[in-house]
Amino acid sequence: MSSSNPAPRKRPTAFARQLAMAMELPFIIIGGVLIGGGGGYLLDRWLHTSPAFTLALGFIGFAGGVWEILKLLSREEKKEENGDGGR
């Protein structure tokens, strides 16, 4: 058995980081809509109202997802401008 140290881990390439982010973005939107719409649905059932809360909170969830994506993309753009490379 050899006691040599394993090779150091390589940092992900820019392509791998972009691919990971592209895979994550739809889940952020869908998660926001599901959480907001689900909460609205529960409120509608509790208050015996039409789907007003489901639609309103679903839209708020969508807007929150878009807001989160814009913040994430802004952070990534700043990293690239600074030459940080994801560190």
C-alpha positions as CSV (number, residue, x, y, z in Angstrom):
1,M,0.0,0.0,0.0
2,S,1.4,3.3,-1.0
3,S,1.3,6.3,1.4
4,S,1.6,8.9,-1.4
5,N,-0.7,11.9,-1.2
6,P,-3.6,12.0,-3.7
7,A,-3.4,14.6,-6.5
8,P,-4.9,18.0,-5.5
9,R,-8.4,18.5,-6.6
10,K,-8.8,20.7,-9.7
11,R,-11.1,23.7,-9.6
12,P,-14.1,23.5,-11.9
13,T,-13.7,25.1,-15.3
14,A,-15.7,28.1,-16.3
15,F,-17.8,25.8,-18.5
16,A,-18.6,23.5,-15.6
17,R,-19.6,26.4,-13.4
18,Q,-21.8,27.8,-16.1
19,L,-23.4,24.5,-16.7
20,A,-24.1,24.0,-13.0
21,M,-25.7,27.4,-12.8
22,A,-27.8,26.7,-15.9
23,M,-29.1,23.5,-14.3
24,E,-29.9,25.4,-11.0
25,L,-31.8,28.3,-12.4
26,P,-35.0,26.5,-13.4
27,F,-35.3,25.0,-9.9
28,I,-35.1,28.4,-8.3
29,I,-38.1,29.7,-10.4
30,I,-40.1,26.5,-10.0
31,G,-39.4,26.4,-6.2
32,G,-40.6,29.9,-5.7
33,V,-43.8,29.3,-7.6
34,L,-44.5,26.1,-5.8
35,I,-43.8,27.5,-2.4
36,G,-45.8,30.7,-3.0
37,G,-48.6,28.9,-4.8
38,G,-48.7,26.1,-2.2
39,G,-49.0,28.6,0.6
40,G,-51.7,30.5,-1.3
41,Y,-53.5,27.2,-1.9
42,L,-53.5,26.4,1.8
43,L,-54.7,29.9,2.6
44,D,-57.5,29.6,0.1
45,R,-58.7,26.3,1.6
46,W,-58.5,27.7,5.1
47,L,-60.4,30.9,4.3
48,H,-62.7,29.2,1.7
49,T,-61.9,31.8,-1.0
50,S,-61.4,31.5,-4.7
51,P,-57.9,30.9,-6.0
52,A,-57.0,34.5,-5.3
53,F,-54.3,33.7,-2.8
54,T,-52.9,30.8,-4.9
55,L,-52.5,33.1,-7.9
56,A,-51.2,36.1,-5.9
57,L,-48.7,34.2,-3.8
58,G,-47.7,32.1,-6.9
59,F,-46.9,35.3,-8.7
60,I,-45.0,36.7,-5.7
61,G,-43.0,33.4,-5.6
62,F,-42.3,33.8,-9.3
63,A,-41.1,37.3,-8.8
64,G,-39.0,36.2,-5.8
65,G,-37.4,33.5,-8.0
66,V,-36.6,36.0,-10.7
67,W,-35.1,38.4,-8.1
68,E,-32.9,35.6,-6.7
69,I,-31.7,34.6,-10.2
70,L,-30.8,38.2,-10.9
71,K,-28.8,38.4,-7.7
72,L,-27.0,35.2,-8.5
73,L,-26.1,36.3,-12.0
74,S,-24.9,39.7,-10.7
75,R,-22.6,37.9,-8.2
76,E,-21.2,35.7,-10.9
77,E,-20.7,38.7,-13.2
78,K,-18.8,40.5,-10.4
79,K,-16.6,37.4,-9.9
80,E,-15.7,37.3,-13.6
81,E,-14.9,41.0,-13.6
82,N,-12.6,40.7,-10.7
83,G,-10.9,37.7,-12.2
84,D,-11.8,35.7,-9.2
85,G,-12.7,32.6,-11.2
86,G,-15.1,31.2,-8.6
87,R,-12.9,31.3,-5.6
